Amino acid sequence: MTHNNFASKVKAGNATIAIVGLGYVGLPLAIGFCGAGLSVLGLDINATRVADLMAGKSHISQFPDSEIRQLVESGRFQASTDFAVVENADAILICVPTPLTRHKDPDLSFIEATARAIAPHLVRGQLVVLESTTYPGTTREVMRPLLEQGSGMVAEKDFFIAYSPEREDPGNEKYGATTTPKVVGGLSEASGKMAAELYEKLTNKVVPVSDADTAEAVKLTENIFRAVNIAMVNELKLIYDDMGIDVWEVIEAAATKPFGFMPFYPGPGLGGHCIPIDPFYLTWKAKEFGRNTRFIELAGMINTAMPAHVVSRLAGALSRKHKKALNGAKVLVVGVAYKKNVNDTRESPALEIMELLREEGAEIAYHDPFVPEIPTTREHTSLAGMKSVPWCAEEIGRYDAALIVTNHDNIDWELLVHHAPLIVDTRNVLSPWGDGDKIVKA
């Protein structure tokens, strides 16, 4: 298939898109492309997830089961664990995890495994697009050789490769896969144009950049910007606390300036797949060029220290207000998702906080209407299987303190204020109730 044939098929709605990884990035893409009239072949190594999707069951809270059933019933979506189906696709989008190792080095094992799995099934003229966040050079230096070796073909001659960073924000009702501009960069001019033509079918704005390395750098820059600024307000919070100044009031007032200021907010630590992880991909790559990423590393130190700060604030509040030690105290953690109104627990600071509380001898439970049971994670295996407790006056009253980590909108906060003997609030969600004797900001 030539570049012109590819463009014609996409424009006519006759193209088939294979999406590898049906998680928080891949599933919204699948829904978006199907909505644009294209056919989607979804691939995932999780057989249970594939079976659930084909049965019309959603694993992401922002997409109800009814939407998944409609997707399947449309006939434009099929999910499978068989990578051979990519032979039937015009474009293959790779949306797999890119975590860090315990030493904060990039873990590209999911990208590498995916490239090896699809390479034997590549056909001439296909476009392969990596969406997973990674360091500049990954598409060119890691993925291209694996695809060429496994397929026996030559990239940019027999098939095409591009990079387009995912920009998903779970729970964001305004910006999603079809409403967020897409940055695209190819290994060649031809692959860049093909990627742009593909994503123009998905969203109303595509932003071409000069190459894949630049596109990879764009995504890292976006997340580093957020990580550094969140670290700044987290540090300001600690300083202002010592001065008796409410950082939330400071930020609210500063945000009234119509230029030169953008509000960021402190919290119990960073969560989600992007901000806690992605900046360290650049830190690792920069060493190859003899550069130190001092801002990134300092921001990482501040942000990763926040869970311990929260636990310290809770221990101090228990001691001051109830003459009780954290050791032996009963603590209710409110919210374990990494952000409000989603069921995503990836890198959630709540999990780190719960581990720290256990280490200090506290008896812990949690409530989260979006997370009925804590899933298995690589870093917090001891918490897997814990179930959310009911939200009622009797249950809330059983605990010595409640610790608000995630400020879901559908939680009855007034019930908590009335029945918890002590509340430590890391999200300023209880500001309507003022600074009562039982409410401590952390």
C-alpha positions as CSV (number, residue, x, y, z in Angstrom):
1,M,0.0,0.0,0.0
2,T,1.3,3.4,-0.9
3,H,1.1,6.6,1.1
4,N,-1.7,7.9,-1.3
5,N,-3.7,4.6,-0.9
6,F,-3.3,4.9,2.9
7,A,-4.6,8.5,2.9
8,S,-7.5,7.5,0.7
9,K,-8.6,4.7,2.9
10,V,-8.4,6.8,6.0
11,K,-10.4,9.6,4.5
12,A,-13.0,7.3,3.1
13,G,-13.4,5.5,6.4
14,N,-12.2,2.2,5.0
15,A,-9.1,1.9,7.1
16,T,-8.7,-0.6,9.9
17,I,-6.7,0.4,13.0
18,A,-5.0,-2.1,15.4
19,I,-4.5,-0.8,18.9
20,V,-2.2,-2.7,21.2
21,G,-3.0,-2.1,24.8
22,L,-6.6,-1.5,25.8
23,G,-6.1,0.5,29.0
24,Y,-6.5,4.2,29.8
25,V,-4.9,5.2,26.5
26,G,-5.9,2.5,24.1
27,L,-9.6,2.1,24.9
28,P,-10.4,5.9,24.5
29,L,-8.6,5.7,21.1
30,A,-10.6,2.7,20.1
31,I,-13.8,4.4,21.0
32,G,-12.7,7.6,19.2
33,F,-11.7,5.9,15.9
34,C,-14.8,3.7,15.9
35,G,-16.9,6.9,16.4
36,A,-15.1,8.3,13.4
37,G,-16.3,5.4,11.3
38,L,-13.1,3.3,11.2
39,S,-12.8,-0.3,12.2
40,V,-10.6,-1.2,15.2
41,L,-8.8,-4.4,16.2
42,G,-8.0,-4.1,19.9
43,L,-5.2,-6.2,21.3
44,D,-4.3,-6.9,24.9
45,I,-2.3,-9.6,26.7
46,N,-4.9,-9.6,29.5
47,A,-7.3,-12.3,28.3
48,T,-9.9,-11.3,31.1
49,R,-9.9,-7.7,29.9
50,V,-10.4,-8.8,26.3
51,A,-13.3,-11.1,27.3
52,D,-14.9,-8.5,29.4
53,L,-14.8,-5.9,26.6
54,M,-16.3,-8.3,24.1
55,A,-19.1,-9.0,26.7
56,G,-19.7,-5.2,27.0
57,K,-18.0,-4.7,30.3
58,S,-15.9,-1.7,31.0
59,H,-12.8,-1.6,33.2
60,I,-12.5,2.2,33.1
61,S,-15.0,4.2,35.2
62,Q,-15.5,7.1,32.7
63,F,-16.8,4.6,30.1
64,P,-20.0,2.9,31.2
65,D,-20.8,-0.7,30.2
66,S,-23.5,0.6,27.9
67,E,-20.9,2.5,25.8
68,I,-18.7,-0.6,25.5
69,R,-21.8,-2.7,24.5
70,Q,-22.6,-0.1,21.8
71,L,-19.0,-0.2,20.6
72,V,-19.1,-4.0,20.2
73,E,-22.6,-4.1,18.7
74,S,-21.6,-1.5,16.1
75,G,-19.4,-4.2,14.5
76,R,-16.5,-1.9,14.2
77,F,-14.7,-3.2,17.2
78,Q,-13.1,-6.5,17.9
79,A,-10.8,-7.4,20.8
80,S,-8.3,-10.2,20.8
81,T,-5.1,-11.6,22.4
82,D,-3.8,-12.9,19.0
83,F,-1.2,-10.5,17.6
84,A,-1.5,-12.1,14.2
85,V,-4.6,-10.0,13.5
86,V,-2.4,-6.9,12.9
87,E,-1.9,-8.4,9.4
88,N,-5.4,-7.0,8.7
89,A,-4.7,-3.5,9.8
90,D,-3.6,-0.4,7.9
91,A,-2.1,1.2,11.0
92,I,-1.0,-0.2,14.3
93,L,-1.0,2.0,17.4
94,I,1.1,0.9,20.4
95,C,-0.3,2.0,23.8
96,V,1.6,-0.1,26.4
97,P,3.0,0.9,29.8
98,T,6.4,2.4,30.2
99,P,7.2,2.1,34.0
100,L,10.4,2.7,35.8
101,T,12.7,0.1,37.4
102,R,13.3,0.2,41.1
103,H,16.4,2.3,40.3
104,K,14.3,4.8,38.3
105,D,15.7,3.7,35.0
106,P,13.3,3.3,32.0
107,D,11.6,0.0,31.6
108,L,10.9,-0.5,27.9
109,S,10.1,-4.2,28.2
110,F,6.5,-3.7,27.2
111,I,7.4,-1.7,24.1
112,E,10.1,-4.3,23.2
113,A,7.8,-7.3,23.7
114,T,5.1,-5.6,21.6
115,A,7.5,-4.8,18.8
116,R,8.7,-8.4,18.7
117,A,5.1,-9.7,18.8
118,I,3.8,-7.7,15.9
119,A,7.0,-7.7,13.7
120,P,6.4,-11.2,12.1
121,H,2.9,-10.0,11.1
122,L,3.8,-6.7,9.5
123,V,2.7,-6.2,5.9
124,R,4.0,-3.7,3.4
125,G,2.6,-0.2,3.5
126,Q,1.5,-0.4,7.2
127,L,2.0,2.5,9.6
128,V,3.2,1.7,13.1
129,V,2.7,4.5,15.7
130,L,4.1,4.4,19.2
131,E,2.0,6.4,21.8
132,S,3.6,5.2,25.0
133,T,5.5,8.0,26.8
134,T,9.3,7.5,26.6
135,Y,12.6,9.3,26.1
136,P,13.7,10.9,22.8
137,G,15.1,8.3,20.5
138,T,13.1,5.3,21.6
139,T,11.1,5.0,18.4
140,R,14.2,5.3,16.3
141,E,16.8,3.5,18.4
142,V,14.7,0.7,20.0
143,M,11.5,0.1,18.1
144,R,12.7,0.5,14.6
145,P,15.5,-2.2,14.8
146,L,13.1,-4.7,16.5
147,L,10.4,-4.2,13.8
148,E,13.0,-4.5,11.0
149,Q,14.6,-7.6,12.4
150,G,11.4,-9.4,13.1
151,S,9.7,-8.5,9.8
152,G,12.7,-8.7,7.4
153,M,11.6,-5.4,5.9
154,V,13.1,-1.9,5.9
155,A,11.4,0.9,7.8
156,E,10.4,4.0,5.7
157,K,10.6,1.9,2.6
158,D,8.4,-1.2,3.2
159,F,6.5,0.1,6.2
160,F,6.4,3.4,8.2
161,I,7.0,4.4,11.8
162,A,5.9,7.5,13.7
163,Y,5.4,8.7,17.3
164,S,2.4,10.5,18.7
165,P,2.3,10.9,22.5
166,E,-0.8,10.0,24.4
167,R,-2.4,13.0,26.2
168,E,-5.1,11.2,28.2
169,D,-6.3,12.8,31.4
170,P,-8.6,10.2,33.0
171,G,-11.8,11.7,34.3
172,N,-11.4,15.0,32.2
173,E,-14.9,15.6,30.7
174,K,-13.7,18.4,28.5
175,Y,-10.6,17.0,26.8
176,G,-10.4,13.4,25.7
177,A,-9.0,11.4,22.8
178,T,-11.1,13.2,20.2
179,T,-10.9,16.8,21.6
180,T,-7.2,17.0,22.5
181,P,-4.8,18.1,19.8
182,K,-2.5,15.3,18.6
183,V,1.3,15.9,18.2
184,V,2.8,13.7,15.5
185,G,6.4,13.1,14.3
186,G,7.6,10.4,11.9
187,L,10.9,8.8,11.2
188,S,10.6,10.3,7.7
189,E,8.5,13.0,6.1
190,A,6.3,10.3,4.6
191,S,5.5,8.5,7.9
192,G,4.9,11.9,9.6
193,K,2.3,12.8,6.9
194,M,0.6,9.4,7.2
195,A,0.4,9.8,11.0
196,A,-1.1,13.3,10.6
197,E,-3.7,12.0,8.1
198,L,-4.6,9.2,10.5
199,Y,-5.1,11.4,13.5
200,E,-7.0,14.0,11.5
201,K,-9.8,11.4,11.4
202,L,-9.8,11.3,15.2
203,T,-9.4,14.9,16.3
204,N,-9.9,18.4,14.9
205,K,-6.3,19.5,15.5
206,V,-3.1,17.7,14.6
207,V,0.3,19.3,15.4
208,P,3.1,17.9,13.1
209,V,6.6,18.3,14.4
210,S,9.9,17.6,12.6
211,D,10.5,14.1,13.7
212,A,9.7,11.3,16.2
213,D,12.5,12.5,18.6
214,T,10.9,15.9,18.9
215,A,7.4,14.4,19.4
216,E,8.8,12.3,22.2
217,A,10.4,15.4,23.8
218,V,7.1,17.2,23.6
219,K,5.4,14.7,25.9
220,L,8.2,14.7,28.4
221,T,8.2,18.5,28.5
222,E,4.5,18.6,29.3
223,N,4.8,16.3,32.2
224,I,8.1,17.8,33.5
225,F,6.4,21.2,33.5
226,R,3.6,19.8,35.8
227,A,5.9,17.8,38.0
228,V,8.2,20.8,38.7
229,N,5.4,23.2,39.4
230,I,3.6,20.8,41.7
231,A,6.8,20.3,43.6
232,M,7.1,24.0,43.9
233,V,3.7,24.4,45.6
234,N,4.3,21.4,47.7
235,E,7.4,23.0,49.0
236,L,5.6,26.3,49.5
237,K,3.0,24.5,51.5
238,L,5.5,23.2,54.0
239,I,7.0,26.7,54.4
240,Y,3.7,28.5,54.7
241,D,2.5,25.9,57.2
242,D,5.4,26.9,59.4
243,M,4.4,30.5,59.0
244,G,0.8,29.9,59.8
245,I,-0.3,30.8,56.3
246,D,-2.9,28.8,54.3
247,V,-1.3,27.9,51.0
248,W,-4.7,27.3,49.4
249,E,-5.8,30.8,50.1
250,V,-2.5,32.1,48.7
251,I,-2.9,30.2,45.5
252,E,-6.6,31.2,45.1
253,A,-5.6,34.9,45.4
254,A,-2.6,34.6,43.2
255,A,-4.7,32.9,40.5
256,T,-6.7,36.1,40.1
257,K,-3.8,37.7,38.3
258,P,-4.7,37.6,34.6
259,F,-1.2,37.1,33.4
260,G,2.1,35.6,34.5
261,F,0.7,33.0,36.9
262,M,-0.9,29.5,36.5
263,P,-2.3,27.8,39.5
264,F,-1.0,24.4,40.6
265,Y,-2.1,22.8,43.8
266,P,-0.3,20.8,46.6
267,G,-1.3,17.3,47.5
268,P,-0.3,14.1,49.2
269,G,2.1,13.1,46.5
270,L,2.0,12.5,42.7
271,G,-0.1,9.7,41.1
272,G,-1.0,8.4,37.7
273,H,1.2,6.9,35.1
274,C,2.7,10.2,33.7
275,I,3.9,12.8,36.2
276,P,5.6,10.6,38.8
277,I,7.4,8.5,36.1
278,D,7.9,10.3,32.8
279,P,10.4,13.1,34.0
280,F,12.9,10.4,35.0
281,Y,13.0,9.1,31.4
282,L,14.7,12.4,30.4
283,T,16.9,12.2,33.5
284,W,18.2,8.8,32.4
285,K,18.6,9.9,28.7
286,A,20.4,13.1,29.6
287,K,23.2,11.2,31.3
288,E,24.1,9.9,27.8
289,F,25.0,13.5,26.9
290,G,26.7,14.3,30.2
291,R,23.9,16.4,31.5
292,N,22.3,16.5,34.9
293,T,18.6,17.3,35.3
294,R,18.7,19.1,38.6
295,F,15.2,20.6,38.5
296,I,13.7,17.3,37.7
297,E,15.6,15.4,40.4
298,L,14.8,18.1,43.0
299,A,11.1,18.1,42.1
300,G,11.1,14.3,42.4
301,M,12.7,14.5,45.8
302,I,10.0,16.9,47.0
303,N,7.1,15.1,45.5
304,T,8.1,11.7,46.7
305,A,8.5,13.0,50.2
306,M,4.9,14.1,50.5
307,P,3.3,10.8,51.6
308,A,5.7,10.7,54.6
309,H,4.8,14.3,55.4
310,V,1.1,13.4,55.4
311,V,1.7,10.5,57.8
312,S,3.7,12.8,60.0
313,R,0.9,15.4,60.0
314,L,-1.6,12.7,60.9
315,A,0.6,11.4,63.8
316,G,1.0,15.0,65.1
317,A,-2.7,15.7,64.9
318,L,-3.6,12.5,66.8
319,S,-1.1,13.3,69.5
320,R,-2.1,17.0,69.9
321,K,-5.9,16.6,69.7
322,H,-6.5,13.1,71.2
323,K,-3.3,12.3,73.1
324,K,-3.1,9.1,71.0
325,A,-0.2,7.5,69.2
326,L,-0.3,6.5,65.6
327,N,0.8,3.1,66.7
328,G,-2.5,1.3,67.4
329,A,-4.7,4.0,66.0
330,K,-7.6,3.2,63.6
331,V,-7.3,5.2,60.4
332,L,-9.8,5.5,57.6
333,V,-8.2,6.5,54.3
334,V,-10.7,8.3,52.1
335,G,-9.9,7.8,48.4
336,V,-7.3,5.5,46.9
337,A,-7.5,6.5,43.3
338,Y,-4.7,8.9,42.2
339,K,-7.2,11.6,41.2
340,K,-10.8,12.4,41.8
341,N,-13.7,10.7,40.0
342,V,-11.7,7.9,38.4
343,N,-10.9,4.3,39.3
344,D,-7.2,4.6,38.3
345,T,-4.9,3.6,41.2
346,R,-1.6,3.7,39.1
347,E,1.2,5.2,41.3
348,S,-1.5,6.5,43.7
349,P,0.1,8.2,46.8
350,A,-2.7,6.7,48.8
351,L,-1.1,3.3,48.5
352,E,2.3,4.6,49.7
353,I,0.5,6.3,52.6
354,M,-1.3,3.1,53.6
355,E,2.0,1.2,53.6
356,L,3.6,3.8,55.8
357,L,0.7,3.8,58.2
358,R,0.9,0.1,58.6
359,E,4.7,0.4,59.2
360,E,3.9,2.8,62.0
361,G,1.5,0.3,63.6
362,A,-1.8,1.9,62.5
363,E,-4.9,-0.2,61.7
364,I,-6.1,0.9,58.3
365,A,-9.2,0.7,56.2
366,Y,-10.3,2.7,53.2
367,H,-13.3,4.0,51.4
368,D,-13.4,4.7,47.7
369,P,-16.7,4.6,45.6
370,F,-14.6,4.1,42.4
371,V,-12.3,1.4,43.8
372,P,-14.2,-1.3,45.5
373,E,-11.1,-3.5,45.8
374,I,-7.4,-2.6,45.5
375,P,-5.9,-4.3,42.5
376,T,-2.5,-6.0,42.5
377,T,0.4,-3.6,41.9
378,R,4.1,-4.1,41.5
379,E,5.0,-1.9,44.4
380,H,2.2,-2.5,47.0
381,T,1.4,-6.2,46.8
382,S,0.4,-6.4,50.5
383,L,-2.6,-4.1,49.8
384,A,-4.0,-6.2,47.0
385,G,-7.5,-7.4,47.7
386,M,-8.4,-4.9,50.4
387,K,-12.0,-3.9,50.0
388,S,-13.7,-0.5,50.4
389,V,-15.7,-0.2,53.6
390,P,-19.2,1.2,53.7
391,W,-19.8,5.0,53.9
392,C,-22.1,5.5,56.8
393,A,-22.1,7.2,60.2
394,E,-21.6,4.0,62.1
395,E,-18.6,3.0,60.1
396,I,-17.0,6.4,60.1
397,G,-17.3,6.6,63.8
398,R,-15.2,3.5,64.3
399,Y,-12.0,5.2,63.5
400,D,-9.7,7.5,65.4
401,A,-9.0,9.6,62.4
402,A,-10.0,9.9,58.7
403,L,-7.3,10.9,56.2
404,I,-8.6,12.4,52.9
405,V,-6.3,11.5,50.0
406,T,-8.7,11.7,47.0
407,N,-11.5,14.3,46.8
408,H,-14.1,12.4,44.8
409,D,-17.2,14.5,44.1
410,N,-19.7,11.7,45.0
411,I,-18.6,11.4,48.6
412,D,-20.8,12.8,51.3
413,W,-18.3,15.0,53.0
414,E,-20.8,16.4,55.5
415,L,-21.3,13.0,56.9
416,L,-17.6,12.7,57.5
417,V,-17.4,16.1,59.2
418,H,-20.2,15.2,61.5
419,H,-19.1,11.7,62.5
420,A,-15.3,11.5,62.3
421,P,-13.5,12.6,65.5
422,L,-10.5,13.8,63.6
423,I,-10.0,14.6,59.9
424,V,-6.7,15.3,58.1
425,D,-7.4,16.9,54.7
426,T,-4.7,16.8,52.0
427,R,-7.0,18.2,49.2
428,N,-8.7,21.2,50.9
429,V,-12.0,19.6,50.1
430,L,-13.4,20.5,53.6
431,S,-12.8,24.2,53.2
432,P,-16.6,25.0,53.2
433,W,-16.6,23.7,56.8
434,G,-13.8,26.1,57.8
435,D,-10.9,25.2,60.1
436,G,-12.9,23.4,62.8
437,D,-11.2,21.9,65.8
438,K,-11.4,18.4,64.2
439,I,-10.1,19.4,60.7
440,V,-6.4,19.6,60.0
441,K,-5.0,20.5,56.6
442,A,-2.0,18.6,55.5
